[in-house]
Amino acid sequence: MGFDGFVVGDWNGHGQVAGCTNESCPQAVNAGLDIFMVPTGAWKPLYENTIKQVKAGTITMARIDDAVARILRVKLRAGLFDKPSPANRKYSGKLELIGAAAHRDIARQAVQESLVLLKNNNHILPINPSSNILIAGDAADNIGKQSGGWSITWQGTNNQNADFPGATSIYTGLKTQIEAAGGNAILSPTGEFNTKPDVAIVVFGEEPYAEGHGDKDNLEFERNNKRSLKILKTLKQQNIPVVSVFISGRPMWVNSELNASDAFVAAWLPGTQGQGIADVLLADASGQVQYDFKGKLSFSWPKSPLQTAVNKGDADYSPLLPYGFGLTYKDESTLGNNLNEDSGVDISNLAPLSIFNGSFKTPWRLFLNSNSEQHQVASNSVKLGGITYRTEDKAIQEDAMQFYFDGTAANYIEINSNFTEDKVAYIEANSALSFSYKVNQIPSSQTYLAMKCEQGCGGELDITSDLENADLNTWQTMSIDLTCFAKKGVDFARVTSPFIIKTAGELNVSVADISFEPQSAKSAVVKCE
């Protein structure tokens, strides 16, 4: 390739290479990695193991010399050996430059020029700012959502507008210009109003995410929970023109939302300068365009939720909208209101999801939680506070888990993933949570089976009577319709913990063979129709 820079790994990413751990990965070095990113305590054993691997010949000295040369070459090119230290450089310590007006102006310009107009039926845009304008959607006045992941926090979640000093929400940017023109801006995230508006701008989109948490198994927006679509349709049913502003870090399958919109703008993640959207969507006081749309699709827009690999130049290239698409105010809209809304996703052959079957299946892990302490299980017996765990033999050696809760505190065991997991397909496939269990000692207090999802959502079911009525020391099977958990508040698009047992009492129970079983809801022991 002729590349003479250097290659850096990502946060302990080498530990995910087959045969590697965070503490040892000669495979990565031999494949061309020049710098490990190892921000945890694993750095020291990784350092020591790498030296051993070089001495043993597993990694050649030539590969180490090449890595060192690549790193030094880039540093020399950057002049790092001739520059003063960072503390002595030109702009060091000049905090007044952070958020400077000139920088914000450039950011606002970037918003103006990156918006992509996908649809503009009857030239509804630009909007007369002197109108009565409803501004709806949960992203309208949410700077965190319009900024996305890696904003304040890693995933960009749990942020408030106050966490972004000097920033402007999309609603505030619109409101400022609308009121200056003599119009009326009505903020209503749910789309409700007292006086019928002339037009509605609905701002909606993906929740913030970064790597891992943003992974999805298909591109359908708000799969199985069409909150935003409901707002669009409700407004359309009242003959209110609808302009959709879609916030996302990627193209999504939004055919239903496109059909329910008169105009549709892909706004991506505009960040802190939300007023840049008002600059383009609103006309000036004389009714003329302030800023025309300049943005073009840098990704092809999918025509189905499964069209994840759609690249210009492919023989079967057939997206909904091609790479480079983007209307201006002079163009005629090409999208009607009759796009196919059938996802085409076949769930009839969905395979069971094995969570524990003698061992934990990736990405699931077991944690004990007692008295605010947490411990990840990595051995065949562990005691933490009021919980004791050990492996047990069911059909073969150590294929089951036994948990003893001593009743001294509110204790729970939890199987979780380091990231959120999109398991909506299992709801759509009428699945049940199935597991084998053996009651060794009946519970002395209420016992719950629970699931958790990102940002504090979750739900629990009381299984006390099931355990009390079970035959002691006898393996049996429990199956629960996943809808039961959904009705309790579990969002299956962002599951973090699919299996939790919690009790404040004394209980001894063994568990094995945990899975999501498609097409099993109707035959489940516990149903929630």
Backbone torsions as a table, in degrees:
resi	resn	phi	psi	omega
1	MET	NA	-20.5	-178.2
2	GLY	78.4	11.0	179.8
3	PHE	-74.5	123.3	-179.3
4	ASP	-119.7	20.0	171.0
5	GLY	-86.6	-158.6	177.6
6	PHE	-126.1	158.7	-176.3
7	VAL	-108.7	127.2	178.9
8	VAL	-113.4	136.6	175.2
9	GLY	-76.4	173.7	175.6
10	ASP	-103.2	174.2	-173.1
11	TRP	-45.5	98.5	-179.6
12	ASN	52.3	24.8	-178.9
13	GLY	-64.4	-27.9	179.4
14	HIS	-61.7	-27.7	-179.5
15	GLY	-68.3	-12.1	179.2
16	GLN	-94.4	-2.6	176.0
17	VAL	-72.9	139.3	-179.3
18	ALA	-54.7	128.1	179.1
19	GLY	85.6	0.9	-177.9
20	CYS	-109.2	163.7	168.0
21	THR	-131.8	174.3	176.3
22	ASN	-62.9	-23.2	-175.8
23	GLU	-94.1	-10.0	-175.7
24	SER	-158.3	123.5	177.9
25	CYS	-159.7	72.4	176.2
26	PRO	-63.8	-26.5	-179.6
27	GLN	-57.5	-39.6	-178.3
28	ALA	-66.4	-43.3	179.0
29	VAL	-62.5	-46.2	-178.6
30	ASN	-66.2	-24.1	178.6
31	ALA	-82.7	-7.4	176.6
32	GLY	119.0	5.2	176.8
33	LEU	-70.0	131.2	-178.4
34	ASP	-103.6	-28.6	179.2
35	ILE	-136.5	123.3	171.2
36	PHE	-76.9	138.8	167.2
37	MET	-101.2	103.8	-175.8
38	VAL	-132.3	84.8	-171.3
39	PRO	-82.0	-1.6	-176.3
40	THR	-104.6	-175.8	178.9
41	GLY	-64.4	-6.0	178.4
42	ALA	-70.1	-10.1	-175.1
43	TRP	-60.6	-39.2	-174.4
44	LYS	-69.5	-50.6	175.7
45	PRO	-63.0	-31.1	176.8
46	LEU	-63.9	-44.1	177.7
47	TYR	-59.8	-48.6	-177.8
48	GLU	-66.2	-40.6	-179.8
49	ASN	-67.9	-36.5	179.5
50	THR	-64.7	-40.7	176.8
51	ILE	-61.3	-44.6	178.5
52	LYS	-61.1	-38.9	-178.2
53	GLN	-69.8	-32.0	174.9
54	VAL	-69.4	-44.7	-180.0
55	LYS	-63.6	-31.3	-179.6
56	ALA	-84.2	-8.0	-179.9
57	GLY	87.3	1.2	177.5
58	THR	-64.5	-38.1	170.7
59	ILE	-113.4	128.5	-178.2
60	THR	-77.5	153.0	176.5
61	MET	-65.3	-30.2	178.0
62	ALA	-62.4	-37.5	179.1
63	ARG	-67.5	-38.7	176.6
64	ILE	-65.6	-44.4	178.8
65	ASP	-60.5	-39.6	179.0
66	ASP	-64.1	-42.9	179.6
67	ALA	-62.8	-44.6	179.6
68	VAL	-63.0	-43.0	-179.9
69	ALA	-62.4	-40.7	179.9
70	ARG	-64.1	-42.1	-179.8
71	ILE	-65.7	-46.6	-179.3
72	LEU	-65.7	-37.1	-179.8
73	ARG	-59.6	-45.1	-179.7
74	VAL	-67.2	-39.7	179.4
75	LYS	-65.0	-39.1	178.0
76	LEU	-65.8	-42.5	178.9
77	ARG	-61.4	-36.0	-179.5
78	ALA	-79.8	-5.7	179.0
79	GLY	71.3	23.2	-175.2
80	LEU	-65.8	-24.9	-178.9
81	PHE	-82.3	-10.7	-179.1
82	ASP	-107.4	-14.3	-177.1
83	LYS	-86.1	155.0	174.0
84	PRO	-69.3	171.1	178.2
85	SER	-64.6	158.1	180.0
86	PRO	-53.0	-35.1	-178.4
87	ALA	-66.9	-19.3	-176.5
88	ASN	-108.7	13.3	-179.4
89	ARG	-87.4	168.7	-168.2
90	LYS	-51.7	-46.4	-173.6
91	TYR	-102.6	12.1	-178.5
92	SER	-61.8	131.5	175.5
93	GLY	78.6	-1.1	-178.1
94	LYS	-88.2	74.8	-176.2
95	LEU	-65.4	-19.6	-179.8
96	GLU	-66.2	-14.7	179.3
97	LEU	-80.6	-17.1	178.8
98	ILE	-70.3	122.4	-178.0
99	GLY	75.2	24.2	179.6
100	ALA	-59.7	149.3	-177.1
101	ALA	-57.0	-39.9	-179.5
102	ALA	-63.5	-36.7	178.7
103	HIS	-69.2	-41.0	178.9
104	ARG	-64.9	-35.3	178.2
105	ASP	-62.8	-40.6	178.3
106	ILE	-66.0	-40.4	178.6
107	ALA	-63.7	-38.8	178.1
108	ARG	-65.4	-40.7	177.0
109	GLN	-62.7	-38.6	178.6
110	ALA	-62.1	-37.7	177.0
111	VAL	-64.6	-48.7	-179.1
112	GLN	-54.8	-42.3	-170.7
113	GLU	-90.9	-7.0	-179.1
114	SER	-101.9	-11.3	178.4
115	LEU	-64.4	135.1	-179.9
116	VAL	-115.9	121.8	179.4
117	LEU	-88.0	113.6	-178.8
118	LEU	-93.2	-26.7	-174.4
119	LYS	-154.5	139.4	177.8
120	ASN	-153.4	66.3	-177.4
121	ASN	-63.4	136.6	178.1
122	ASN	57.4	22.5	177.9
123	HIS	49.8	47.9	178.8
124	ILE	-63.9	-27.5	175.1
125	LEU	-99.8	146.0	0.6
126	PRO	-77.7	158.7	-176.4
127	ILE	-90.5	139.4	173.8
128	ASN	-68.2	116.2	-174.8
129	PRO	-70.4	-11.5	178.8
130	SER	-85.8	6.5	-178.6
131	SER	-81.0	173.3	171.7
132	ASN	-91.4	107.5	-167.2
133	ILE	-118.2	121.7	174.7
134	LEU	-86.2	131.7	177.3
135	ILE	-116.7	109.0	-171.8
136	ALA	-119.5	177.5	178.1
137	GLY	97.4	146.7	-175.1
138	ASP	-75.6	-5.6	177.8
139	ALA	-101.6	-0.4	-174.7
140	ALA	-64.1	-41.8	-177.6
141	ASP	-124.0	52.2	-173.7
142	ASN	-139.5	91.8	-176.1
143	ILE	-65.7	-34.3	177.6
144	GLY	-61.4	-42.7	-178.8
145	LYS	-69.3	-37.7	-179.9
146	GLN	-76.4	-10.0	178.8
147	SER	-97.6	-28.2	176.1
148	GLY	79.9	-165.1	-176.8
149	GLY	-69.3	167.1	-176.9
150	TRP	56.5	35.6	176.1
151	SER	-123.4	110.3	-175.0
152	ILE	68.3	-56.4	176.4
153	THR	-112.5	165.7	-178.0
154	TRP	-54.2	-54.9	-177.6
155	GLN	-87.4	-3.6	-178.6
156	GLY	75.4	16.0	-177.0
157	THR	-100.0	166.7	176.4
158	ASN	59.8	32.4	176.8
159	ASN	-104.6	151.7	175.4
160	GLN	-113.6	161.5	178.1
161	ASN	-57.6	-33.1	-179.5
162	ALA	-65.7	-16.7	178.5
163	ASP	-76.0	-5.9	-177.6
164	PHE	-120.7	73.8	-177.2
165	PRO	-60.2	134.2	179.0
166	GLY	82.4	-2.8	-178.6
167	ALA	-87.2	163.8	-178.0
168	THR	-129.3	127.0	176.0
169	SER	-74.9	163.6	178.5
170	ILE	-60.6	-42.4	178.7
171	TYR	-60.8	-46.7	-177.8
172	THR	-62.2	-40.5	177.4
173	GLY	-62.0	-42.6	177.6
174	LEU	-66.3	-46.6	-177.1
175	LYS	-58.2	-42.9	-177.9
176	THR	-59.4	-46.8	-177.8
177	GLN	-74.7	-37.1	-179.8
178	ILE	-63.8	-47.3	-178.3
179	GLU	-69.2	-32.1	177.5
180	ALA	-65.5	-26.7	180.0
181	ALA	-92.3	2.2	179.3
182	GLY	90.0	9.1	179.2
183	GLY	-88.9	-175.0	-178.1
184	ASN	-128.2	123.4	179.0
185	ALA	-106.8	119.3	-178.0
186	ILE	-111.1	114.8	177.8
187	LEU	-88.2	123.0	177.8
188	SER	-150.3	94.2	-177.3
189	PRO	-53.2	-33.2	-177.4
190	THR	-89.8	-4.9	178.6
191	GLY	85.5	8.7	179.3
192	GLU	-83.4	152.6	-178.7
193	PHE	-156.2	162.0	175.1
194	ASN	-98.1	-42.1	177.8
195	THR	-108.7	128.5	-177.1
196	LYS	-59.9	126.1	-179.0
197	PRO	-79.7	161.7	175.0
198	ASP	-75.5	-30.9	-178.3
199	VAL	-158.2	153.6	177.2
200	ALA	-120.8	132.5	170.8
201	ILE	-106.0	116.7	-177.4
202	VAL	-110.2	118.2	-177.3
203	VAL	-107.4	115.8	-175.5
204	PHE	-148.8	168.2	178.0
205	GLY	163.6	-163.1	-175.7
206	GLU	-71.2	147.9	169.4
207	GLU	-69.9	150.3	-179.5
208	PRO	-58.3	147.6	179.0
209	TYR	-158.9	158.8	167.8
210	ALA	-127.3	-157.7	-175.8
211	GLU	-61.3	150.2	179.7
212	GLY	82.0	-65.9	-176.9
213	HIS	-67.6	-23.0	-179.3
214	GLY	-89.2	-1.3	-178.3
215	ASP	-65.8	136.7	177.9
216	LYS	-136.5	153.2	179.6
217	ASP	-92.2	-7.2	165.5
218	ASN	-158.2	173.9	-167.8
219	LEU	-96.2	11.5	-178.7
220	GLU	-69.1	128.1	178.9
221	PHE	-78.4	135.7	-179.6
222	GLU	48.1	48.7	-179.8
223	ARG	-59.2	129.0	176.3
224	ASN	70.2	6.6	179.7
225	ASN	-156.2	75.0	-170.9
226	LYS	-82.0	65.0	-178.2
227	ARG	-63.9	-47.7	-176.3
228	SER	-69.7	-39.2	179.0
229	LEU	-60.2	-36.4	179.0
230	LYS	-60.7	-41.1	178.5
231	ILE	-64.0	-46.4	-179.0
232	LEU	-59.1	-47.4	-177.7
233	LYS	-66.4	-38.0	179.3
234	THR	-62.5	-41.4	178.8
235	LEU	-68.0	-42.7	-179.9
236	LYS	-63.0	-37.5	179.6
237	GLN	-63.5	-20.2	178.6
238	GLN	-99.1	15.2	177.8
239	ASN	59.7	36.6	176.1
240	ILE	-100.8	123.6	176.6
241	PRO	-59.8	137.2	-173.9
242	VAL	-120.4	125.9	172.9
243	VAL	-110.9	118.9	-179.9
244	SER	-97.8	132.1	173.1
245	VAL	-115.4	112.3	-171.0
246	PHE	-101.2	121.1	-179.8
247	ILE	-97.9	121.6	179.5
248	SER	-164.8	158.8	175.6
249	GLY	-98.3	9.0	-176.3
250	ARG	-166.6	161.8	172.9
251	PRO	-66.9	143.7	178.0
252	MET	-130.7	159.0	175.4
253	TRP	-81.5	109.4	-174.6
254	VAL	-130.5	36.0	-177.6
255	ASN	-55.6	-42.3	-179.8
256	SER	-63.9	-41.5	-179.9
257	GLU	-69.0	-36.5	175.7
258	LEU	-63.4	-43.1	179.6
259	ASN	-62.3	-31.6	-176.6
260	ALA	-90.8	8.7	-177.2
261	SER	-120.2	141.9	172.2
262	ASP	-81.1	-34.6	174.8
263	ALA	-135.7	149.0	-177.1
264	PHE	-141.9	124.2	-178.2
265	VAL	-118.2	124.9	171.4
266	ALA	-85.1	106.8	-174.5
267	ALA	-96.7	-5.6	-177.4
268	TRP	55.1	-132.3	178.3
269	LEU	-120.2	90.9	-172.4
270	PRO	-69.0	-15.7	176.8
271	GLY	77.3	-145.6	-167.6
272	THR	-81.1	-15.6	-174.7
273	GLN	-103.8	68.1	-176.3
274	GLY	-64.0	-19.5	-179.6
275	GLN	-67.1	-16.0	176.8
276	GLY	-62.0	-26.1	177.6
277	ILE	-72.6	-41.2	176.6
278	ALA	-61.6	-35.8	-179.5
279	ASP	-58.0	-31.8	-175.7
280	VAL	-96.8	-39.6	-175.2
281	LEU	-75.9	-27.9	-175.4
282	LEU	-101.9	140.5	172.5
283	ALA	-76.3	168.9	175.6
284	ASP	-84.0	-176.2	-174.7
285	ALA	-61.2	-25.5	-179.4
286	SER	-93.6	4.8	178.2
287	GLY	86.6	8.1	-179.0
288	GLN	-93.5	156.4	177.9
289	VAL	-63.8	130.0	173.9
290	GLN	-79.2	-55.8	179.3
291	TYR	-138.1	126.6	177.8
292	ASP	-79.8	162.8	175.9
293	PHE	-71.2	131.3	176.0
294	LYS	-115.8	-18.3	-173.1
295	GLY	-67.8	143.5	175.4
296	LYS	-127.6	150.0	-178.9
297	LEU	-63.5	123.6	173.9
298	SER	-91.5	-2.3	173.1
299	PHE	-135.5	145.4	172.4
300	SER	-66.7	143.4	-178.0
301	TRP	-93.6	127.0	-171.1
302	PRO	-73.7	146.4	175.7
303	LYS	-97.9	-5.2	174.4
304	SER	-146.1	158.3	-179.1
305	PRO	-68.9	-13.2	-179.3
306	LEU	-97.8	-0.1	-177.3
307	GLN	-86.4	66.3	-176.4
308	THR	-83.9	-28.2	177.2
309	ALA	-110.5	93.3	-178.4
310	VAL	-133.8	100.0	-170.9
311	ASN	-119.5	133.1	177.0
312	LYS	-54.8	132.6	-179.7
313	GLY	100.0	-16.5	176.9
314	ASP	-67.7	149.0	-178.5
315	ALA	-61.4	-33.6	-177.8
316	ASP	-102.5	27.5	-176.6
317	TYR	-64.5	113.9	-177.8
318	SER	-154.5	66.2	-179.9
319	PRO	-79.8	174.0	171.9
320	LEU	-67.9	-47.6	177.3
321	LEU	-131.8	132.7	-172.5
322	PRO	-78.8	161.5	171.2
323	TYR	-51.8	132.7	179.4
324	GLY	90.5	-3.0	-179.8
325	PHE	-71.2	146.7	174.7
326	GLY	172.6	118.9	-179.2
327	LEU	-77.1	155.5	166.0
328	THR	-113.6	177.1	179.8
329	TYR	-68.2	-16.3	179.0
330	LYS	-84.7	-16.1	-174.1
331	ASP	-86.1	154.1	172.4
332	GLU	-88.7	140.0	179.4
333	SER	-69.3	140.3	-178.3
334	THR	-106.2	-10.4	-179.3
335	LEU	-95.5	130.1	174.9
336	GLY	-90.7	-157.9	179.6
337	ASN	-112.0	23.3	-174.8
338	ASN	-126.2	33.1	176.6
339	LEU	-65.2	149.2	-179.8
340	ASN	-63.5	123.3	-179.4
341	GLU	-102.9	4.0	176.3
342	ASP	-82.8	118.9	-175.7
343	SER	-64.2	-27.3	-178.8
344	GLY	73.7	8.3	-179.2
345	VAL	-78.9	122.8	-179.8
346	ASP	-93.9	110.8	-179.1
347	ILE	-101.9	3.4	-176.0
348	SER	-68.1	-25.1	-178.8
349	ASN	-109.6	22.2	179.8
350	LEU	-63.4	127.8	-178.4
351	ALA	-78.0	150.6	174.7
352	PRO	-57.7	149.2	176.3
353	LEU	-100.2	107.6	178.6
354	SER	-84.3	124.3	178.7
355	ILE	-100.6	-46.8	175.6
356	PHE	-142.0	123.4	177.1
357	ASN	-145.4	72.4	-174.0
358	GLY	87.3	-27.1	174.9
359	SER	-154.1	163.4	179.9
360	PHE	-80.9	132.2	178.9
361	LYS	-87.4	139.9	179.2
362	THR	-55.0	131.9	11.9
363	PRO	-104.6	21.2	-169.1
364	TRP	-80.2	145.0	-179.9
365	ARG	-139.4	155.7	-179.4
366	LEU	-107.1	133.4	176.3
367	PHE	-127.1	143.7	169.5
368	LEU	-102.0	140.3	-179.5
369	ASN	-131.9	120.6	-178.4
370	SER	-149.7	128.8	177.2
371	ASN	51.9	45.4	178.1
372	SER	68.6	5.7	174.3
373	GLU	-99.3	147.8	179.2
374	GLN	-132.1	141.9	-179.9
375	HIS	-142.1	128.3	175.8
376	GLN	-81.6	129.7	-177.6
377	VAL	-78.3	125.0	179.0
378	ALA	-137.1	18.9	179.4
379	SER	-145.3	179.1	-175.6
380	ASN	-88.7	-0.1	173.5
381	SER	-158.0	134.4	-178.4
382	VAL	-148.1	143.0	171.1
383	LYS	-124.3	128.7	176.0
384	LEU	-134.3	113.0	179.4
385	GLY	53.9	-117.5	-176.6
386	GLY	-94.0	13.4	179.6
387	ILE	-121.7	135.1	172.5
388	THR	-121.1	130.8	179.3
389	TYR	-119.0	142.1	169.0
390	ARG	-153.5	156.5	175.7
391	THR	-76.6	160.3	-177.8
392	GLU	-144.4	155.2	178.4
393	ASP	-96.4	122.6	175.6
394	LYS	-107.0	-71.9	176.2
395	ALA	-102.8	-36.3	176.7
396	ILE	-134.6	178.9	-175.4
397	GLN	-64.3	128.8	173.2
398	GLU	54.2	42.9	178.2
399	ASP	-101.3	9.4	-179.8
400	ALA	-139.5	168.4	-179.2
401	MET	-124.7	138.3	175.9
402	GLN	-117.1	134.3	-179.2
403	PHE	-124.0	128.8	174.8
404	TYR	-115.5	119.3	175.3
405	PHE	-102.0	122.6	-172.4
406	ASP	-88.1	-2.1	175.6
407	GLY	80.5	9.5	-178.2
408	THR	-87.5	-10.6	-178.5
409	ALA	-161.9	173.8	174.0
410	ALA	-79.2	101.4	-175.5
411	ASN	-111.0	154.6	173.5
412	TYR	-155.0	152.2	172.7
413	ILE	-108.5	147.3	-173.2
414	GLU	-143.0	129.4	170.8
415	ILE	-100.0	122.6	-177.7
416	ASN	-141.9	173.7	175.9
417	SER	-116.4	153.2	177.7
418	ASN	-69.1	-21.6	-179.8
419	PHE	-124.5	169.7	173.5
420	THR	-74.7	148.1	-179.2
421	GLU	-122.2	128.6	178.6
422	ASP	-85.4	106.1	-177.9
423	LYS	-119.7	27.6	179.4
424	VAL	-59.7	-33.5	-178.8
425	ALA	-55.4	-32.1	-177.6
426	TYR	-75.6	-27.1	171.3
427	ILE	-69.9	-45.7	-179.2
428	GLU	-62.8	-29.8	-178.2
429	ALA	-90.6	16.5	176.7
430	ASN	52.4	54.0	-174.6
431	SER	-90.7	165.2	175.5
432	ALA	-127.8	147.4	168.3
433	LEU	-79.3	122.9	-178.3
434	SER	-122.7	139.3	175.0
435	PHE	-158.6	153.2	174.0
436	SER	-89.9	143.9	178.6
437	TYR	-147.7	155.2	179.2
438	LYS	-139.5	119.1	179.1
439	VAL	-85.9	115.7	178.2
440	ASN	-94.1	-24.7	176.2
441	GLN	-153.7	124.2	-174.8
442	ILE	-65.7	152.5	-176.8
443	PRO	-69.8	143.4	177.3
444	SER	-93.3	-5.0	-178.7
445	SER	-150.1	174.7	-179.2
446	GLN	-57.5	137.1	179.9
447	THR	-127.5	138.0	-173.9
448	TYR	-125.9	145.9	170.2
449	LEU	-108.5	127.6	-171.2
450	ALA	-135.6	164.7	170.1
451	MET	-133.5	153.4	177.6
452	LYS	-129.0	155.3	174.4
453	CYS	-136.3	173.9	-173.5
454	GLU	-60.7	151.6	175.9
455	GLN	62.2	37.3	170.3
456	GLY	81.4	2.9	179.1
457	CYS	-83.1	162.3	-179.4
458	GLY	164.9	-177.3	178.9
459	GLY	-163.6	154.5	-178.3
460	GLU	-137.6	152.0	178.2
461	LEU	-122.1	139.2	178.6
462	ASP	-79.9	115.1	-179.9
463	ILE	-111.1	17.5	-177.2
464	THR	-56.9	-49.6	-176.8
465	SER	-65.8	-34.2	177.6
466	ASP	-61.9	-40.8	-179.9
467	LEU	-73.6	-37.7	-179.5
468	GLU	-66.0	-33.9	-176.3
469	ASN	-92.1	-1.4	-179.0
470	ALA	-75.0	150.6	173.9
471	ASP	-70.0	126.8	-178.3
472	LEU	-63.5	143.3	173.9
473	ASN	57.3	30.4	-179.9
474	THR	-129.2	127.0	178.3
475	TRP	-70.9	133.9	175.1
476	GLN	-146.1	175.3	-174.7
477	THR	-117.2	135.4	172.4
478	MET	-114.5	136.5	175.7
479	SER	-134.1	136.0	-175.1
480	ILE	-131.4	125.9	175.4
481	ASP	-55.0	125.7	-179.3
482	LEU	-60.9	-23.4	177.6
483	THR	-59.6	-29.5	178.1
484	CYS	-58.5	-42.3	179.9
485	PHE	-73.1	-37.8	178.2
486	ALA	-60.7	-40.6	179.7
487	LYS	-68.8	-22.1	177.7
488	LYS	-86.9	-4.0	175.5
489	GLY	117.8	3.3	179.9
490	VAL	-77.5	126.6	174.9
491	ASP	-96.0	107.1	-174.4
492	PHE	-74.2	-3.6	174.1
493	ALA	-79.4	-13.6	-177.3
494	ARG	-146.3	55.1	179.9
495	VAL	-73.9	135.4	172.7
496	THR	-113.3	-31.7	-178.7
497	SER	-135.9	107.6	-177.9
498	PRO	-87.6	-4.1	-175.4
499	PHE	-154.6	115.2	179.1
500	ILE	-137.1	133.3	170.5
501	ILE	-115.8	126.9	-177.3
502	LYS	-135.8	141.0	177.0
503	THR	-160.3	151.2	173.4
504	ALA	-99.3	-2.3	-177.9
505	GLY	-103.3	-169.3	178.5
506	GLU	-92.1	137.4	-177.9
507	LEU	-160.5	140.8	171.5
508	ASN	-128.5	115.8	-176.0
509	VAL	-140.8	144.1	176.0
510	SER	-110.9	146.6	-175.1
511	VAL	-137.6	144.9	176.7
512	ALA	-154.9	168.7	169.2
513	ASP	51.8	59.8	-178.9
514	ILE	-91.8	128.8	-178.3
515	SER	-158.7	162.5	166.4
516	PHE	-98.4	123.5	-176.4
517	GLU	-111.9	110.5	179.4
518	PRO	-61.6	152.1	176.9
519	GLN	56.8	31.7	-178.2
520	SER	-118.9	1.7	-176.0
521	ALA	-63.4	-40.0	-176.9
522	LYS	-66.4	-30.3	-179.0
523	SER	-96.8	6.9	-177.5
524	ALA	-66.1	150.4	176.1
525	VAL	-65.1	-40.7	178.7
526	VAL	-110.3	119.9	-178.1
527	LYS	-116.8	152.1	178.0
528	CYS	-140.6	74.2	-177.2
529	GLU	-85.7	NA	NA
